Amino acid sequence: MTANSLHFAAAVRDLCEASRHLGLDPPTFRSPPAGGTHRTIRRRTPGGATVAIQIRGRPWGAVVADMIEGIIVANHLQGMRADTVRDDLWRVMEDVVTLSMAA
């Protein structure tokens, strides 16, 4: 299944809520990114970030992966903390991605 704007909006809501529960500052998400890339990140002051993701024509799992990595990068996470957060965010999205891949 390819991603669409409704899936994207719902995923943003769920991932941002989960990020806040993990003590993180969720970035702002938008689509599409400039320059024909799949994902970009723009830092804002003070301390925020905007993650732009290409959703049109891409597999939903790839879009979710870019969203999760955007949260990791925006929060400057590394090492075990990044791995733990990444796993937690994938658990939030696991059922959604599994259902969409079966469709």
N, C-alpha and C positions, 0 to 999 in steps of 0.2 A: 504494500500500500504506500502510495506517495503522500507526503504531508500536504496539509492545506491550512489556511489561516485560522479556521476554527480549532483544529487540533493544536496549533501553535499557541493560540491564546489560552486554551485550557492548560497546556503544559507550563506556560509561563506562570500562570496562577499557582499551580501545584508546586512547581519547583521553587518559586519565590517564597511561598509559605514554608516549605520544608527548610529552605536556607535560613530563614529567620529563626525557626525552631532550633537550628544548629548553631545559632549565635553569629551568623554571617550577615553581611550587607549584600542583599541580592542586587545584581546589576539591572539596568533597564534593558529590555529586549526590543528589537525592531527587525523588520525585514523589508526589503532585501538590503544586503551590504553593497557598498559602492565598489566599483572596480571588478566586478565579475567573480569575486572570490566566494567561497562557501561560508566563511566566518571572519568577522573583523571585531576588534575591540578598541574602543576609544575611551581613554581615561578622562574623567571630569574632575574638576576641583570643587569642593574638597573631598577627595577620596573615592568618589563614585566612578562608575563605568557604564558604558552602553555597549552591549553586544548585539551586533547585527548578523543575522543568519539567513542564508538562502534557503527558502523552503520549497519553492516551485520546482517540480521535476526531480526531487530527491527522495530517497527512501526515508520513511519516518524515523527509523532507528538512527540513521545518520544525523538527522536534525536534532533528535534528543541528545545524542552524544555531543554535538556541538554546543548545545545549551548547557549541559552539565560541565563541560570543559570551560565554557565561558564563565561560569560561577567560580570554578576553581581558580582560574587566572585572575579574575576581577578581585578576588579576595587574597591574592598573593599566597596561596596555599602550596606547600611543598611536602615531600616525604610522606610519612605515615599519616599526618593530618589530612593531606590531600587524598590519599588512598581511602581513608575512613569516610570522608565526606563524599567522595565519588561513589563509594559503595552504598552509602545511605541514600543518596539522590537517585541512584539506579533502582534501589528498592521501591522508592516512591513511584517511579515510572515503569517498573517491570511489567505490571499487569496491562498497562496501556499499550506498551510496545509489543508484548506478546499477542494481545488481541488483534492489534493492527496488522501484524505479520501474518496472522492466520486468515485475514480477510482477503 
